[in-house]
C-alpha cells in the first residue's frame, strides 16, 4: 500500500474542514434557525438607514447555500496553504469582515442578503483549519531524512 503524500493529506483536511462547516449550516437550516435569523435580520434592515422594503428581492435558500459552499471551500483552501497562525487568523478575520459587509451594502441598494449562514459555515471551517495541528516539516513522507557526509 503506497504511503500518503503531502498533497493527499492537504486534500483530506480541505474536505474535512469544508464539510464540517457545510454540515453546520445544513443542521441549522433543518432546525429552522437560519430562516428565523433571516426574518429578524430583514426586520432590522427595514429601519433607517437601509429602509429595506418587505418585498425586497432576496437570494433563494438554494442559491444562498451554493454561495456558502463556494465561499467555505475557497476560504479553507486558502487557509490550508497559508503558513503561520497569525497570517491565517488575519485572513480569516478579513474574509469574515468583508462577507459581513455584504448584507448592509446590498441592503442600501434594496437587495436582501442573509450572510449569517455563510459567516457561520466559513467561520467554523476556517477556525478548524487554523486550530488543527500542523505537521512539523520533518514529518512529511516525501522528504528524506538528512544525510551526514
C-alpha positions in Angstrom: 0.0 0.0 0.0 1.5 3.3 -1.0 2.2 5.9 1.7 0.1 9.1 1.8 1.7 12.1 0.2 1.6 15.6 1.5 -1.0 16.6 -1.2 -3.3 13.8 -0.1 -3.1 15.0 3.5 -3.9 18.5 2.4 -6.8 17.3 0.3 -8.3 15.3 3.2 -8.0 18.3 5.6 -9.6 20.6 3.0 -12.5 18.1 2.6 -12.9 17.5 6.3 -12.9 21.2 7.4 -15.2 22.3 4.5 -17.7 19.5 5.1 -17.8 20.3 8.8 -18.7 23.9 8.1 -21.3 23.0 5.5 -22.9 20.4 7.8 -23.3 23.1 10.4 -25.4 25.3 8.2 -27.4 22.3 6.9 -28.2 21.3 10.5 -29.1 24.9 11.5 -31.3 25.3 8.4 -33.1 22.0 9.1 -33.8 23.1 12.7 -35.3 26.3 11.3 -32.7 28.6 12.9 -31.3 30.3 9.8 -34.8 31.2 8.4 -35.7 32.8 11.7 -32.4 34.7 11.7 -33.2 35.8 8.1 -36.6 37.2 9.2 -35.1 39.0 12.2 -32.3 40.5 10.0 -34.7 41.6 7.3 -36.9 43.2 10.0 -33.9 45.1 11.4 -32.9 46.3 8.0 -36.4 47.9 7.5 -35.4 50.8 9.7 -33.1 53.7 8.7 -30.6 53.9 7.0 -31.5 50.8 5.0 -35.3 51.2 4.7 -35.4 47.8 3.1 -38.9 47.1 1.7 -40.8 44.0 2.9 -40.9 42.7 -0.7 -37.3 43.4 -1.4 -35.6 40.8 -3.7 -33.5 38.2 -1.9 -31.4 35.2 -2.7 -33.2 31.9 -2.7 -32.2 29.5 0.0 -30.7 27.2 -2.6 -28.6 30.0 -4.1 -27.5 31.1 -0.7 -26.5 27.5 0.1 -24.4 27.2 -3.1 -22.8 30.5 -2.2 -22.0 29.3 1.3 -20.4 26.1 -0.2 -18.3 28.0 -2.6 -17.1 30.6 -0.1 -16.3 27.9 2.5 -14.4 25.7 0.1 -12.4 28.7 -1.2 -11.6 30.0 2.3 -10.5 26.7 3.7 -8.3 26.0 0.6 -6.5 29.4 1.1 -6.1 28.9 4.9 -4.6 25.4 4.5 -2.0 26.8 2.1 -1.0 29.8 4.2 1.8 29.3 6.8 1.6 30.8 10.2 -1.3 31.1 12.7 -1.2 34.9 12.8 -1.4 35.1 9.0 -4.3 32.6 8.9 -6.1 34.4 11.6 -5.7 37.8 9.8 -7.0 36.3 6.5 -10.0 34.7 8.3 -10.9 37.9 10.1 -10.6 40.0 6.9 -12.7 37.4 5.0 -15.5 37.4 7.6 -15.5 41.2 7.9 -15.9 41.6 4.1 -18.6 38.9 4.0 -20.5 40.6 6.9 -20.4 43.9 5.0 -22.3 42.4 2.0 -25.6 42.5 3.9 -25.7 46.2 4.7 -24.2 47.3 1.4 -26.7 45.3 -0.6 -29.4 46.5 1.8 -28.7 50.1 0.8 -29.4 49.0 -2.8 -32.7 47.4 -1.8 -31.5 43.8 -2.0 -31.6 41.5 1.0 -28.7 39.1 1.5 -28.5 37.0 4.7 -24.8 36.5 5.3 -25.2 34.8 8.7 -25.2 31.2 7.4 -22.1 31.9 5.2 -20.4 33.5 8.2 -21.1 30.5 10.3 -20.0 28.0 7.7 -16.9 29.8 6.6 -16.0 30.9 10.1 -16.3 27.4 11.7 -14.4 25.7 8.8 -11.8 28.4 8.9 -11.4 28.1 12.7 -10.9 24.3 12.2 -8.3 25.0 9.5 -6.4 27.3 11.9 -6.6 25.3 15.1 -5.9 21.8 13.6 -2.3 20.9 14.5 0.0 21.2 11.5 2.7 18.5 11.0 6.2 19.6 11.6 8.4 20.0 8.4 10.3 16.8 9.2 7.1 14.6 9.3 6.3 14.8 5.5 6.7 11.4 3.9 8.0 12.9 0.7 11.1 14.4 2.4 14.1 12.2 3.1 16.0 12.3 6.4 19.1 14.4 6.3 22.3 12.5 5.4 25.6 13.0 7.2 28.6 13.4 4.9 
